[in-house]
Amino acid sequence: MRKIFISSTFRDMQTERDVIHTTVVPNLRAVARQYGEDVEVCDLRWGVNTGDLDSEEGSRKVLSVCLDEIDRCKPFIYPF
């Protein structure tokens, strides 16, 4: 399993991210299957649940989740 992290702010690049999910990822998975692999995309644009936290705690949680996901995806990081 290869995990790819897609990075941008949570509110920009929506159309591009949709194309990645609807077109690029299925094609990439098809190619990866030929080599016995699978691909998963990590896209945090839907955000991280911080509703029960104050602003500072919420910011720390978002940063922590993003950094953890980046670590899980290394070296497959695609920044926008």
mmCIF file of the C-alpha atoms, coordinates in Angstrom:
data_MODEL
# 
_entry.id   MODEL 
# 
loop_
_atom_site.group_PDB 
_atom_site.id 
_atom_site.type_symbol 
_atom_site.label_atom_id 
_atom_site.label_alt_id 
_atom_site.label_comp_id 
_atom_site.label_asym_id 
_atom_site.label_entity_id 
_atom_site.label_seq_id 
_atom_site.pdbx_PDB_ins_code 
_atom_site.Cartn_x 
_atom_site.Cartn_y 
_atom_site.Cartn_z 
_atom_site.occupancy 
_atom_site.B_iso_or_equiv 
_atom_site.pdbx_formal_charge 
_atom_site.auth_seq_id 
_atom_site.auth_comp_id 
_atom_site.auth_asym_id 
_atom_site.auth_atom_id 
_atom_site.pdbx_PDB_model_num 
ATOM 1  C CA . MET A 1 1  ? 0.000   0.000  0.000   1.00 0.00 ? 1  MET A CA 1 
ATOM 2  C CA . ARG A 1 2  ? 1.325   3.401  -0.974  1.00 0.00 ? 2  ARG A CA 1 
ATOM 3  C CA . LYS A 1 3  ? -0.238  6.390  0.730   1.00 0.00 ? 3  LYS A CA 1 
ATOM 4  C CA . ILE A 1 4  ? -0.019  9.825  -0.909  1.00 0.00 ? 4  ILE A CA 1 
ATOM 5  C CA . PHE A 1 5  ? -0.611  13.027 1.063   1.00 0.00 ? 5  PHE A CA 1 
ATOM 6  C CA . ILE A 1 6  ? -2.234  15.880 -0.876  1.00 0.00 ? 6  ILE A CA 1 
ATOM 7  C CA . SER A 1 7  ? -1.523  19.252 0.650   1.00 0.00 ? 7  SER A CA 1 
ATOM 8  C CA . SER A 1 8  ? -3.054  22.706 0.324   1.00 0.00 ? 8  SER A CA 1 
ATOM 9  C CA . THR A 1 9  ? -5.213  24.809 2.583   1.00 0.00 ? 9  THR A CA 1 
ATOM 10 C CA . PHE A 1 10 ? -8.589  23.258 3.369   1.00 0.00 ? 10 PHE A CA 1 
ATOM 11 C CA . ARG A 1 11 ? -10.487 25.758 1.211   1.00 0.00 ? 11 ARG A CA 1 
ATOM 12 C CA . ASP A 1 12 ? -8.506  26.111 -2.004  1.00 0.00 ? 12 ASP A CA 1 
ATOM 13 C CA . MET A 1 13 ? -7.899  23.848 -4.985  1.00 0.00 ? 13 MET A CA 1 
ATOM 14 C CA . GLN A 1 14 ? -11.296 22.089 -4.625  1.00 0.00 ? 14 GLN A CA 1 
ATOM 15 C CA . THR A 1 15 ? -11.723 21.400 -8.344  1.00 0.00 ? 15 THR A CA 1 
ATOM 16 C CA . GLU A 1 16 ? -8.195  20.062 -8.670  1.00 0.00 ? 16 GLU A CA 1 
ATOM 17 C CA . ARG A 1 17 ? -8.618  17.791 -5.663  1.00 0.00 ? 17 ARG A CA 1 
ATOM 18 C CA . ASP A 1 18 ? -11.914 16.491 -7.069  1.00 0.00 ? 18 ASP A CA 1 
ATOM 19 C CA . VAL A 1 19 ? -10.147 15.588 -10.329 1.00 0.00 ? 19 VAL A CA 1 
ATOM 20 C CA . ILE A 1 20 ? -7.453  13.787 -8.364  1.00 0.00 ? 20 ILE A CA 1 
ATOM 21 C CA . HIS A 1 21 ? -10.079 11.695 -6.577  1.00 0.00 ? 21 HIS A CA 1 
ATOM 22 C CA . THR A 1 22 ? -12.310 11.000 -9.586  1.00 0.00 ? 22 THR A CA 1 
ATOM 23 C CA . THR A 1 23 ? -9.735  10.580 -12.357 1.00 0.00 ? 23 THR A CA 1 
ATOM 24 C CA . VAL A 1 24 ? -6.109  10.417 -11.229 1.00 0.00 ? 24 VAL A CA 1 
ATOM 25 C CA . VAL A 1 25 ? -6.479  8.022  -8.291  1.00 0.00 ? 25 VAL A CA 1 
ATOM 26 C CA . PRO A 1 26 ? -8.515  5.379  -10.164 1.00 0.00 ? 26 PRO A CA 1 
ATOM 27 C CA . ASN A 1 27 ? -6.000  5.430  -13.014 1.00 0.00 ? 27 ASN A CA 1 
ATOM 28 C CA . LEU A 1 28 ? -3.078  5.316  -10.600 1.00 0.00 ? 28 LEU A CA 1 
ATOM 29 C CA . ARG A 1 29 ? -4.654  2.366  -8.758  1.00 0.00 ? 29 ARG A CA 1 
ATOM 30 C CA . ALA A 1 30 ? -5.090  0.504  -12.031 1.00 0.00 ? 30 ALA A CA 1 
ATOM 31 C CA . VAL A 1 31 ? -1.406  0.932  -12.860 1.00 0.00 ? 31 VAL A CA 1 
ATOM 32 C CA . ALA A 1 32 ? -0.334  0.063  -9.296  1.00 0.00 ? 32 ALA A CA 1 
ATOM 33 C CA . ARG A 1 33 ? -2.393  -3.177 -9.380  1.00 0.00 ? 33 ARG A CA 1 
ATOM 34 C CA . GLN A 1 34 ? -0.291  -4.332 -12.328 1.00 0.00 ? 34 GLN A CA 1 
ATOM 35 C CA . TYR A 1 35 ? 2.675   -4.278 -9.922  1.00 0.00 ? 35 TYR A CA 1 
ATOM 36 C CA . GLY A 1 36 ? 0.832   -5.829 -6.972  1.00 0.00 ? 36 GLY A CA 1 
ATOM 37 C CA . GLU A 1 37 ? 0.432   -2.510 -5.177  1.00 0.00 ? 37 GLU A CA 1 
ATOM 38 C CA . ASP A 1 38 ? -2.452  -0.306 -4.089  1.00 0.00 ? 38 ASP A CA 1 
ATOM 39 C CA . VAL A 1 39 ? -2.657  3.452  -3.616  1.00 0.00 ? 39 VAL A CA 1 
ATOM 40 C CA . GLU A 1 40 ? -4.467  5.435  -0.947  1.00 0.00 ? 40 GLU A CA 1 
ATOM 41 C CA . VAL A 1 41 ? -4.764  9.219  -0.974  1.00 0.00 ? 41 VAL A CA 1 
ATOM 42 C CA . CYS A 1 42 ? -4.806  11.250 2.232   1.00 0.00 ? 42 CYS A CA 1 
ATOM 43 C CA . ASP A 1 43 ? -6.749  14.464 1.683   1.00 0.00 ? 43 ASP A CA 1 
ATOM 44 C CA . LEU A 1 44 ? -7.594  16.420 4.837   1.00 0.00 ? 44 LEU A CA 1 
ATOM 45 C CA . ARG A 1 45 ? -9.619  19.109 3.084   1.00 0.00 ? 45 ARG A CA 1 
ATOM 46 C CA . TRP A 1 46 ? -12.679 18.114 5.058   1.00 0.00 ? 46 TRP A CA 1 
ATOM 47 C CA . GLY A 1 47 ? -10.734 19.211 8.069   1.00 0.00 ? 47 GLY A CA 1 
ATOM 48 C CA . VAL A 1 48 ? -10.069 17.842 11.491  1.00 0.00 ? 48 VAL A CA 1 
ATOM 49 C CA . ASN A 1 49 ? -12.761 17.798 14.156  1.00 0.00 ? 49 ASN A CA 1 
ATOM 50 C CA . THR A 1 50 ? -11.861 20.589 16.575  1.00 0.00 ? 50 THR A CA 1 
ATOM 51 C CA . GLY A 1 51 ? -15.382 21.563 17.637  1.00 0.00 ? 51 GLY A CA 1 
ATOM 52 C CA . ASP A 1 52 ? -14.810 20.720 21.290  1.00 0.00 ? 52 ASP A CA 1 
ATOM 53 C CA . LEU A 1 53 ? -11.487 22.617 21.522  1.00 0.00 ? 53 LEU A CA 1 
ATOM 54 C CA . ASP A 1 54 ? -10.597 26.277 21.949  1.00 0.00 ? 54 ASP A CA 1 
ATOM 55 C CA . SER A 1 55 ? -8.835  28.031 19.065  1.00 0.00 ? 55 SER A CA 1 
ATOM 56 C CA . GLU A 1 56 ? -5.267  27.397 20.226  1.00 0.00 ? 56 GLU A CA 1 
ATOM 57 C CA . GLU A 1 57 ? -5.914  23.739 21.075  1.00 0.00 ? 57 GLU A CA 1 
ATOM 58 C CA . GLY A 1 58 ? -7.705  23.286 17.767  1.00 0.00 ? 58 GLY A CA 1 
ATOM 59 C CA . SER A 1 59 ? -4.775  24.723 15.843  1.00 0.00 ? 59 SER A CA 1 
ATOM 60 C CA . ARG A 1 60 ? -2.380  22.382 17.635  1.00 0.00 ? 60 ARG A CA 1 
ATOM 61 C CA . LYS A 1 61 ? -4.600  19.392 16.874  1.00 0.00 ? 61 LYS A CA 1 
ATOM 62 C CA . VAL A 1 62 ? -4.824  20.275 13.161  1.00 0.00 ? 62 VAL A CA 1 
ATOM 63 C CA . LEU A 1 63 ? -1.056  20.652 12.947  1.00 0.00 ? 63 LEU A CA 1 
ATOM 64 C CA . SER A 1 64 ? -0.491  17.395 14.825  1.00 0.00 ? 64 SER A CA 1 
ATOM 65 C CA . VAL A 1 65 ? -2.879  15.424 12.580  1.00 0.00 ? 65 VAL A CA 1 
ATOM 66 C CA . CYS A 1 66 ? -1.323  16.890 9.419   1.00 0.00 ? 66 CYS A CA 1 
ATOM 67 C CA . LEU A 1 67 ? 2.230   16.098 10.552  1.00 0.00 ? 67 LEU A CA 1 
ATOM 68 C CA . ASP A 1 68 ? 1.246   12.551 11.561  1.00 0.00 ? 68 ASP A CA 1 
ATOM 69 C CA . GLU A 1 69 ? -0.346  11.945 8.158   1.00 0.00 ? 69 GLU A CA 1 
ATOM 70 C CA . ILE A 1 70 ? 2.703   13.352 6.372   1.00 0.00 ? 70 ILE A CA 1 
ATOM 71 C CA . ASP A 1 71 ? 4.903   10.944 8.339   1.00 0.00 ? 71 ASP A CA 1 
ATOM 72 C CA . ARG A 1 72 ? 2.659   8.032  7.309   1.00 0.00 ? 72 ARG A CA 1 
ATOM 73 C CA . CYS A 1 73 ? 2.892   9.049  3.650   1.00 0.00 ? 73 CYS A CA 1 
ATOM 74 C CA . LYS A 1 74 ? 6.631   9.613  3.351   1.00 0.00 ? 74 LYS A CA 1 
ATOM 75 C CA . PRO A 1 75 ? 8.084   9.796  0.767   1.00 0.00 ? 75 PRO A CA 1 
ATOM 76 C CA . PHE A 1 76 ? 4.878   10.203 -1.275  1.00 0.00 ? 76 PHE A CA 1 
ATOM 77 C CA . ILE A 1 77 ? 3.884   13.824 -0.617  1.00 0.00 ? 77 ILE A CA 1 
ATOM 78 C CA . TYR A 1 78 ? 2.352   15.942 -3.373  1.00 0.00 ? 78 TYR A CA 1 
ATOM 79 C CA . PRO A 1 79 ? 2.101   19.631 -2.396  1.00 0.00 ? 79 PRO A CA 1 
ATOM 80 C CA . PHE A 1 80 ? -0.216  21.986 -4.294  1.00 0.00 ? 80 PHE A CA 1 
# 
